[in-house]
Each structure stands twice: as structure tokens, then as C-alpha cells.
Amino acid sequence: MNDTGKNDNKSSGIKIQESEESLFIDLYDMIFLDLDYIHKVNYPDIKKTTMLIRIRKLEDLGYIQAHRALAGTTKKVLSLAEVGVQEVRDLLGEAKWDSRWVKRSSSFIYHSLHVASVRAAFQMTETGHAAISYKEWVSERRSYYQYGSSPNEIIVPDGTLVLERELEDRPPAYFGYFIEMERSRQRAQVSQNKLRRYAEYCARDGFKKQSFDHPLSLVRVLWVSATENEVLRLMEHTKKIDTKAIQAVLYTTLDEVNENPYGEIWRAKGSSDPQKKYKLFSNIEN
């Protein structure tokens, strides 16, 4: 862990380091994180027992607070507390936070944790392609894209993954992937309407007009489901939606993303072989 020079000796004896700063910002973006994510992403170079000691100190000092994902379980989930919000405000220059955000249902918390695990998989895994690298993750709180004047003309993915591709004789290109974490009881009509809005967004070149930190050359939509059966059901529900305006629509399971996000794990809508699996940035055989 690198020392940023911040010292809180007066109140605690704890020194806020880069690992803590990244933790506070990730909690600000994601609202809820579990210890697996925090160890993998924020404290990858220290033992878990050492991390737990620091986490407890941060709790005691009011930077973060603990929750249980489900009453009666032992799974510990963390969110920002008042001092942590102020720390984010100091780091980013602003922090829009509502304490009601952490008073959510168990299903919402689990959904947030699943999205966080997808983010961690993409962020902490090599792409396997020499010219392509992870660039950033835009959280749901910032993945709010309006493409028309109607309140319904909007897409709000669970997150936006941005990859960078180096080019020999030109500036790098940036690829955007809109992440949709399917809820287990999500109705077919909800999935269909979401995909229609993605298609409309792309048809109107919404991603070219949006103020992304890294201008996107193309976008794909990624659906992540809990099980293989849910993947197949979702593909069936969405197969008749016109998505020609989207560069690709891909489907896989949460376990496959966590194990090998950049591998051949993605089924593709409109593929000539519905069972064929592709890499995230492969060309689709139509």
C-alpha cells in the first residue's frame, strides 16, 4: 500500500493510504461492497487478516459502516459512513450522498454485490489481447444516458465497461460495454423494453453524442444471468427484438464472468450458431 501522507493520528493513529482512498471511492460508486471485492481490488497485496484489522479501524472511526446482506447471515457488507463521505468529498471535490441509499432491501444489496463482482473481474483480469486493455468502469450512478426528450428515452445500465485498443498510426480507440445484470425474476417484457431502448440509443448515435471521458467508437450490450437456464431463457425472450443498430448483444453467466471475463464465454444474439461462444471483442459470425 502506498502512503499518501494523510495522517489521522489525532483521533485514531490510522494513516489513510491509497488503498483506503480507492475503497472510499469504490463505495461511493457502488454503494455496497463485500469483503471479497475489497480484498481483491482495494487490498490485493496484503493478507486478509491485516485487511480486516484496517477495516475494523475504519468502522470504529466512522469512515464506513457494516450491514448484513440478509438477516441471520454472516456475510458482511460495507457502505460509506459520514466520515467516509467527507473523505470522498475531499478527494473528488464533491460527493452527492443520501443516507437513505444504504437502507435498501436484501435483493437490492445482492444485486449490487453481483455487479461489483463483475466489475472486479474485468478490472483485475488481463484481457488476453496485447493491444486491448481495461480503461475504466462507469458505475450505475454515472451510467445515466438520455437520448431523447421523453422520460422513457433513457438507458441506465448497471455499469459501463470501457476498454482501450491501441492503434499503430492513430490515437487509441475506446469500446463501451453496457452491463445488464439480469434479476432472477425479471419479466420478459422488462428485458425486451430495455433492449429496445439500447437499440434506439445506438440508432441515434447516442454514445457518440454523450460526454464520455473517453469517446466511444462502438458499444455492445452484455447480459449477465445467474444460471445457464436463465441465459437461454433471456436469449429466447429477446431474439425478436431488432438490434441491428447495436454492434453486438452478448449473454453469459455470472460464474463465467467471475472465472474468465475475457474468454470465450459469450453467446451472441443473431449468431449463425446460437451455441457458439465468443470473446468479448470477437467478430460475430452472422
N, C-alpha and C positions, 0 to 999 in steps of 0.2 A: 504494500500500500504506500502510495506516495503522500508525503506530508505537504499540505497546502499552507502551513504556517498558522492556521487558525487554532487558537487555544482557548479553552473554556475553563481554565484552572480555577477561576474564582468560584464557580458554582459546582464543579464536578471533577476536575482533574482529567477530563477526557479531552483529547485533541481531535477536532473534526478534520478528517483526511479526505482524499479524493474518493475513496470508497463510500464514505458516508454521503458526500455531496451527490454522487451518482445515485445512491439509494434514495435520497430525498427527492431528486428529480424524477426518478422512475416511479416512485409512489405518487408523485403529483400527476404524472401522465396516466398511470394505470389504476390509481385509487387503491387497489388491493394487490398485495403480493404475498406469496408464501415463502417459506424458508428455502425450499429447493431452488426457486428462481434467484433469491438473494445470494445464496452461496455460489450459484453457477455464474451469475452476471456481475454482481457487485463486489463479492469477496472471493474470486476464483483462486487466489494464491495463498490463502490461509486455511488452517484446519477449521472444521465446522465448530468444534468446541470453542476455539478462540473467537469465531464469529458470533457465537451465541452469547459470549460474555459481553461483547461490544453492543449487541442488540439489546441486551438487558439494561445496560447503562443508558442507551438512547431512550428506552422506555421510561426508566426512572426519572430522566431529565425532561420528559415531555416532548421529545422530538417525534416519537412515533407511539402508536398505541396498538395493542393486540386485540384480536377478535377470534372467535371460534367460527369456522365455516358453517358448522351445523351444531346445534346444541347437543351436548353429551359426547362430542367427539374430541379428539386430542389434536386435531390439525390446527396449527397456529397460523393465523393470517394477520398481516400488518397493514396499517394505513398511517398516514401522516397525523400528527397531533399539532397543537398550536405552535410550539416552538419550531417544529419542522416546517410548517407553512411559512413562518417568518424567515427561516433559513433559505427556503426556495425563493422567497421574495427578494432576499438579498442577492442570491445567485443569478436570478433571471431578470431582475428589475421589476417584476410584477408577479402576482400569484392570485388568480381568481379561485377562491375556495369557499365551499359551503359545507359546514359541518354535517348537514343532512345527508351528504353524499355517502358517508360511511355507515349510515343506518339503513342498510339495504337487506333484501331477502337473501336467504341461503342460495337460492338458484342464481341470483344475480352475482353473488360472490364467486360461485363456482364457474360461471360463465367468464367472469373477469380473469380468474386464475388460468383457465384454459387458453384464453387469448394471450396472457402473459407467457405461458409456456411455449406458444407458437413463436412469439417474439424472441424469446431466449434461444430457441432452436435456430432460427435464421441468423441471429446476431452472433452466436458463439460457434457456428459451424462454417468451415471453409466451403466455398461454392463448388470446388472441383473444376473450375474453369479459370485458366490463368489470367484471362482478360476481364473477368467479371468478379465484382466484389460487393459485399454488403455496404450500403451507404448510410441509410437511416431507417428508423421506424417512426411513422407519424401516428400518434395514438388516436383513439376514437374521439377524444375531446377536441382534437385538431383536425380530424378527418371529416369535415363537415363541408360538403361541396354542393353549392347551389348552381343549377344550370338553366334556370328559368324564373319567371316572376311568380309562378304559383307555389304555394307552400308544399305541394307534393313533388315539385321538380327539384328534388334534392336526393343525394345519396349520402349515407352515413355508415361507411364500413367500420368493422370492429378495429381495424388498423390498416395502415398503408405501408407496405414494404417497398423501399426504393433500392434498387441495385444499380451499380455503375459499371459500364462497359468501356474499357479503354480502346481507343481507335488510333491507328498509326499516324494518320495525316490530318486528323480533325480533333476538336475538343471531345471529351468523353460524352457518351450517351447515357441517359438515365431511363430505367424501366420501372414502371409503377405496378404494384400488385395490390389490388383491393382485397382484403381478407374478410370473409364472412364465416363466422363460427356458428354452424347450424345448431339451434336448440333442439333437444331430443323430441319435443312435442310440437315443433314448428309446423304449422299447417301449410299445405301445398300452395295455397293462394298467396301466403306471405312470401314464400320463396320466389314464386313466379313474378309477383309485383316488384320485388327487389331487383330481380334480373332485368325486367323491362326497364326500370329506371337506370340501371347501369348501361343498358343498350342506348337509351335516349341520351344519356350523358356523353357517351362516346360518339354517337352520331352527330352531336352538336359540337364536337371537339372541345368538350368541357375541360379536359385535362390540359389542353394547350392554352386555354384562356385563364386557368386557375393560377394563382400566385404561389406555386410550389418553390421551396428553397432551391430545388434542383429541377429545372424544366424537363418534363417527361416527354420522351419520344413515342412511347406506346404504353398501353395499360392492359393488364389481364385481370380477370376476376378469379379468386381462389376460394373454393368452398371446402371447409374442413368439418367433417362429421365425426361423431363418436364411434361409429361402427361401420363395417363394410356394408351391412344391410342398409344402413341409413344413407350411405353414399349411392348405392344402386337405386334406392327409392327417390332420392333427390334428383338423380340424373333422369329418371323416368318422368318426374313431375315437371322438369324444366326443359325437356328435349324439344318441345314445340315452340318455345319462345324464340323469336327472331333475334339473334345476337351477332349478325354479320358485322355490325359496327364495332364489336369488341374484338381485340386481336386474338384472344383465346379465353375460354372458360374452363377451368380445371377443377377436379374433385379428388379428395383423398381423405384419409382418417387422421385423427389427432395422434394416434400412436405412430403412424408412419412419418408424420411431420417431426415428432419429437426424436425419432430414431435417425432419420436421414432426409432432412427437408429438401436438399438439392439433388436427391437421387431420382431414379425412375419410379416414382410413386404416384404420379398424377394421371388420372384418366381425363380425357378431353372431350368436351361437347362437340359433336359433329365429326369426330374422328372416323375414318373409314373402318377402323377396328375398335369398337367400343371397349374392348378388354385390354387394349394396348396401353401401357403406362409410359409416360414421358417425364423428362426432366422439366424443371420449372421454366426454362428458357428455350426448350426444344421447339423446332418447327412441327406443326401438327399436320399429319397426313390426312387430308380430306378425301 
